[in-house]
Amino acid sequence: MSTRFSRMEIASPSELVFGRAKRPLTYGVGLTVGSGHVVPELKYFTQSASEGRNEDIKGEFVSITSEVLERAARLRVPAFQLETEFTFVETARPNMVGEIVSAQKELIERHCREHGAKAALRATVADMRDPRRTGLDPESRTKMMQSFESAASNGADVLSIESEGGKDVFNHAVVRQDLRGILLALGVLGPTDMKRLWGDIVRIADRSGVVPGGDTACAFGNTAMTLAGGSNQMTISHVFAATVRAMCASRSLVAYEEGATGPGKDCGYENVIVKAVTGYPMSMEGKTSAAAHSSLVGNVAAASCDLWSNEQVPNTRLFSGNAPAVFLEMLHYDTKLMNEASRTGKALELRDLLVSSDMSLDPQAFVLAPRIAWEIGRAMVTSGNDCYGRTVAAAVEALDVMLSSDKLSLSPSERRFGLGLKSELDSLPDDPDEFISEAVPKYAEKVETFRPRDYEL
């Protein structure tokens, strides 16, 4: 049964800090997340899958896990989480997913027995649906659910996905900086799809006694962030990308309203807003995700994390070892600093230093600062229950604070663009049905792969 968040679970921005969540979780081999400590969460992918050597995938995952655990033992890492993010190749083979998870979990449990560590394994199933096929590709959806079942029954502790419902319209809109298309994708289509997906995922998790972790808007917010690029590589406006990021929070919140409990996945930078609303612990990524993508939010993303992740690294050889083991060491030292700050009563001081080092330099970092993220969350939950209204409210709040703050330096062109977005938001209908009746025919005509029936429209 769906629930709705109508108030902020985190009462004030001062409570939005790394390692502390209103609703901490305990799972896996004694791992507790959100109770005062930040936990490193490592992500990796195999060369076998990327090179088409499918018969070698399981063995490479076992090798990665063994090397990572050896590094964890040498460094005496007290607690950690591994995330196996499956590609289309593995997700299309649910039995392979189960075999990989089972082998990894056996190694993790042995490591914890021998070294007294606390640990867990997150399994992320790929959204392999092809929007060009009828009904958001029911055949692939069936494989996805079978892979969730296989992961859950073979030892995964957390289930997650980066779902892509609404991506058809979003891709068309984002390169055109088309706010109405973004709103249709994030405020209508994505939430509709997520409600259906997460009802099933939560049921699978509940049957197996595992944690339904959450979804991310990686396919949306990170696409906008990549298109905005660095300060000298702008394809789209940074104010626009930051507005999209705020709007993503409304969409990602749907998973938690359908029963997910966190910890939210790392590449959902909107997780800081979701944490403020729900009180659930969240994984975040920042500077250590530079191996996967560049961004302008490296330190500010750490300010409110409960798990600290690296995004994905390939299993390639570096001077000190293979990349996954190397990145575990980087994450370990980052989290040691955060945990020492918490132990000595200086968590807020370190949090504020992380924020002040980044937030004023770019709108995309600015909207992730705890105070701003909290205000965006409050605007969402006080706007009503419908996803359309929440998404509009998030955009309005983000733009208002970006345009009015003396702590954010905006170029004249970025300011003009932001004012144009604000004007367009002011012209939107209040009634979601009115917006849908206007937008759906328009984008069904413009976007070949968008079929309203796939979203029950």
N, C-alpha and C positions, 0 to 999 in steps of 0.2 A: 504494500500500500504506500502510495506516494505521500511524502510530507512536504511542508514548505517552511523555509526559514524566514521568519517574520521579524526577527530581532538579531542583534549582534551577539554571538556567543562569547566573543572576546570584548570585554566591556569598554576598553579604551586603548588607544594606540600604544600607551606605555606598557601594556601587557603583551604586545605583539613582538616577541623576541625569540631568537634562536634557542632551540632545545626545549621550549616550554609550550605545551598545548593544553587547551582546556580539557580535552578528552584524550589523554594518552592511551596508547595501545600496547598490549603485551602479546606476543605471538612467536612462532618459530621456536628456536632453542633458547628460551628464556630471554629473548630480546624485548626490551621496553623502549618505546619511541615516544618522545614528547614529555617525558617526566623530569627533564632538567639537563639532559645530555644530548649532544648532537652525534649522530651515528653516520659514518661514511657508507655510501651506497655506490657500489662499483658497477659500471656497465661496460660491455665489450661485444665484439662480434667476430665471427670466424672468417678466416680467409677462404675456407673451404666453400662456404655458401656463396661468397662473392665471386669465386672462380668456377662455380658450377660443379664442384667435386662433392656431390651430395652424400656419397658413401663415406666421406671422411668427417662429416659435420659432428656427429656424436663424439667421436674420438677427440676432435679438437676442443669441444666444450669441456670434456673431462680433463684434457691437458691444461686448458686455461684455468679451470677451477683448482687443479692441483698446484699449479705455480703460484696462484694468488694466495692459497692457503699457506703455502710454504713461506711466502713473504709476510703474511699476517702473523705467523708463528715467530719469525725472526724479530719482527718489530713489536711483538707482544700487543697486538691490537686487541683491545678487550671486547669490542662489539662491532659488528659490521653487518651489512646486508649486500647480497649480490642480486643483480637484476639481469635475467636472461630475457632479452627482447627478441622474440622470434621473428624471422622474416617470413615472406610469403612461402618460401621453400619449405620451412618446417611446419608452418601453420596448416598447409595443405596436406600434411601427413601427421594426423593426431597421434598415431602410435609413436612416431619419432619424438614428438614433443614429450610424451610421457616417459620414454626411455631416457631422454636427456635430463629431464627434471629428476627422475629417480636416481640417476648416477651422480648428479651434482649434490643432491640432498644427502646421499649416503656419505660422500666425502665431507660435507659440512658437519654432519652429526659426529663423525669420527674426530674431526678437528676439535670440535667443542668438548668432547669427552676428554681428549688428550691434553688440551690446553686451557680448559676452563673458560673458554670464550662464549659469548652470546651472539647468535647469528640467525639470519633468516634468508630465504630465497624468494624473490619476486619473479613471477612469470608474466610476461607481457605478450599477449597474442596479437598478431598483425591484423589490421583491418584490410583484408585482401579482396573486399567486394569491388566489383567493377561497375561503376555507375552507368556504363553503356549497356549493361544487361538489365533485363526487366526486374523491377521491384528491388533495386539495390542488390541484385545478384543473390537470390536465396540459396543457391547451391554453395557459394562461398561462405555465406553466413552460417550454414549448417556445419561446414568444416571448422569455422572459427569456434562455434560452441562445443564441438567435439574436442577441439584442442584445449579449451578451457576445462572441460571435464577431465581430460587426460592429465593435464597439469595438476589440477586439484587433487585427483585421486592418487597421484604419484609423488606427492610431497611438497608441492609449492605451498608457500605460506601466505602469499599475497597474489591476487589476480588483478591485472590492469590491462588497459588498451588505450590506444590513441585513435579514437574513432573519427571517421571522416564524413559523416553525414552532413550535407550542405556544401561540401567541397566543390561540387560542380558549379554552383553559382558563385561561390567565394573566389575561385580562380579567375573567373571572368571579371569580377568586380574589383579585386585588389589591384590588378595592374592598371586599372582605369581610375583608381582612387574614387570609386563609386560607393558612397556611404549607404545608399539605399540597398544596393546589392549585398553589401556586407551585413546590413541589418537583417535582411531576409535570411541569409545563410546562418548567422549566429543567433538571431532572436526567434527564428521560426523553424527552419529546416533542421539544423543541428539538434536543438532540444527535442523535436519530435522523434528523430531517429534515436537519440540517446535514451529516451524513456523506454523504448522497446528493447534496445540492447541491454540496458542495465537491469531491467526486470529479470531477464534471463540470467545474466551474469551473477546477480546477487543470489538467485535461487541455486545456482550451481555451487557457489561459495558456501552457502548455508548447509547444503547437503553434505559437503565434505568437511565442514568445520574449519574453513580457511577464511582469510580476510579479503573482502571485496575492496580493493585499494582505491580505485578511482580512474578517471579519464583525464585527458589533457586536450587543450586546443593547440597542440604543437603544429598540426597541419595548417592552422590558421594564423595564430599569433606569430609563430616563428617564421612563417612564410613572409608575413609583412615585415618582420624585423630584418630578415635577410635581404628583402628588396630595398629596404631603407639603407642597409649597409652601414659602413663607417661614415665618418663626417665628410669624407671626400669621395664617396661612392654612392651618392644618393640617387636612387631610381624613383622612389616615392618619398613623400614627406615624412619626416621623423614624427611630427605631430600626428599625422594620420596613423602611422604604425603604432604609436602610443595609445591612440584612441581605440584602435582595433584590439590592442592587448587588454584594455579595460573592458571592452565589450565581450571578450572571450570569457571573462569570469562568470557571466550569467549562464553561458552555455555549459561550462565545466561544473557549475554548481548542481546541474541537473543530476549528475551521477550520485551525488550525496543525498539528494532528495529522493532518489530511487533506492537507497539503501547502502551505497558505498560508505565506508568509514575512514578512508585514508589508510596508510599514508599516501597522499597524492603523489603522482609521478613527477619526476624532476623537470622535464622539459616543458611543463606547464608553468611558465613564469607568472601566470595569473594566480598561481597557488597561494601567494601571500594574501590576496583578496579573499580567496575561498577559505583560507585558514581563519581570517578575521571573522568571517560570517559563521562558519561551522564549528570552530574550535578544534577540528581534527588536525593531527600532525601532517606535515607536508614535506616532501623531498623537493629540493631546489638544486639548480646548477648555476654556475657563474664562471669565474675565471678558469676553472679547471675543465670546462667544456670547450675551451678554445681549440682542442684537437678536432672537434666536430663542426663548430661554427664560431665565427667571430661575433662579438656583440659589444655593446656599450654599457652593460649592466653588471659587470663582473663582480664587484664587491657588494653592491646594494642587494643583490639576490640572496646573499648569505645572511642578511640581517634577521630573517624570520624563519630560517630553515630548521627542520627537525632531523632530516637526513640531508647529507651534503654529497652531491653526485658530480660525476665528470662527463655526463652524456656518454656517447659510445666511443670506444677506441678500437682500432683494428688490432688483431693479434700479430703485431709486427715486432721485430727484434730491435731493441734499443741497446745502448751501451751497458746498462745495468740490469737488463733482463727484458722479457717481453712486455709490451706496453700495458696490458691490464694490471700486472703486478706493480709496475712502476707507478701507475695512476692510483692504485690503492695506497701506496706510500704517501703520495701528495695529499690525498684526501685525509689520510690519517693525521698528518701534521696540521692540516687546516682545522680539523675537528678538535685536536688536542688543545689548540689555542682557544677556541670557543669554549670548550669545557673547563679550561683553567680559569677563564674569565668568569664563568658561572660559579665555579667553586670559591673564588675569591670575592664574590659580590660585585664584579665589574662587568657583568654581561651587558647592561644597558650602555655603559661607557663604550665598550667595543662595538656594540651594535650601531651606536650613533657615529662612530668613526668610520665604520664601513659605509654607512649611508652618506655621510658628508663628503667622502672621497669621490663619489660617483654621481649623486642625484642631480646636481646643478648643471651637469655637462650635457645632458641629453634628455629629451622628453621621455624616451623609453625607459630610462633609469628612474626618472622623477616619479612616474606613476606607480613604481614598485616600492618606493619608500614607505615604511610602515604607517606613518601618519596619513599619507595620501591614499594608500591602499585601503586603510580602514574607512576613510571617508567615502571612497567609491563603494565599498561594501555596504555601508550604511545607506547610501543613496539607493542601492539596489533593493535592499530588504524593506525599505519604507515606501517603495514605489508601487507595491501591490504584488500579486501572485503570478501574473502572466509573464512569460519569458520575454515577450516583446517589450513590455514596459520596463522590465529590469535592465534589458540591454540598452535601451534608450537612456535610462537614468544613469547607467555607468558611463556612457559616452558623454552625457551632459556634464556630469561631475568632473570627469577627467579633463575635459576641455576648459571648464570654468577655472579649475585650479591651475592648469598650465598657463592660461592666458592672464591670470590675475597675480601670479606669484612673482615676487621680486628675487626669488632664489633660483629661478630658471632663466637662463639666457637664451632667448629665441631670436633668430635672425628676422629681419623685416619680412622676408618671403614666408618663413614658417608662421609668423604671427598672422599674416594675411590669410594664409591657408587655413589656420585654425579658426579665424573669424568666419571664413566661408563655411566651414563645417558646422560651426555653431548656428549660423543662419539656416543651414539646411535642416539641422535637428529641430529648430524652432518651427519649421514648416511641416513637420511630420504630423500625421493624424494621431490623436490620442487613442483611438479605438483600434486594437490590433486587427480586427476583422476588416476594417476599412483599408488598413495598410496591406493586408494579405490580398484582398480583392483587387487592389491596384497593382501590386508588385508581381504576383504570381503569373498572370498572363504576359506581362512585359518581359520577364526573364525566361519564361518558357519559350518565347519567340526568339530571344537573343542567344540562349545557351542550348545547344543541340542536345547535350546529355541530360539536361534537367527535365524530368517528367514529374509533374505535380502529384500524380497518383502514387509515386514511390513514397511520398510523405503524407499520404491520405488527404491531399488537398484537391 
